Amino acid sequence: MLQILLLVGILPAAAALILGGMGVQPTMVPALAFMSFVLLQWVLGVRYPGDRPVMALCFPFIMVVTWTLLASFIMPRLFMNEVMVWPQKTDAWGGGSCLGRVSAIFPRICI
């Protein structure tokens, strides 16, 4: 699986799967498969000799992931209606902001 991760790691902007408005990066698919396999083994009772030291080393990472997931649910609700976000100014054509002349082929790139 590591070879698959290295191969698809060169495509970080691609999407292997699109769920709603979010895309799952190609590196996430084999990584999630590997983590699911390890978690399934752990749930089924498979234990290894180096299990305790590895979990002790991974504990800070597990806490960061837990804190990040918890904060992603709490922070938007905590700051709801507290932060004002103003839309960007439109240009003369009514579109988004233009980046100007890039080349002869693409005279203007407007977002």
TAJO-V509621 format. One record per backbone hydrogen bond with DSSP energy under -1.0 kcal/mol. NH is the residue of the N-H (numbers start at 1). CO is the residue of the C=O. Records with the same first field share a line. If there is no record, write none. Layout:
NH=CO ; CO
This chain:
5=1
6=2
7=3
8=4
9=5
11=8
14=11
16=24
17=24
19=22
22=19
24=17
28=25
31=27
32=28
33=29
34=30
35=31
36=32
37=33
38=34
39=35
40=36
41=37
42=38
43=39
44=40
46=41
51=48
54=50
55=51
56=52
57=53
58=54
59=55
62=58
63=59
64=60
65=61
66=62
67=63
68=64
69=65
70=66
71=67
72=68
74=70
75=71
78=74
79=75
82=79
91=95
94=91
99=109
102=106
103=106
111=97
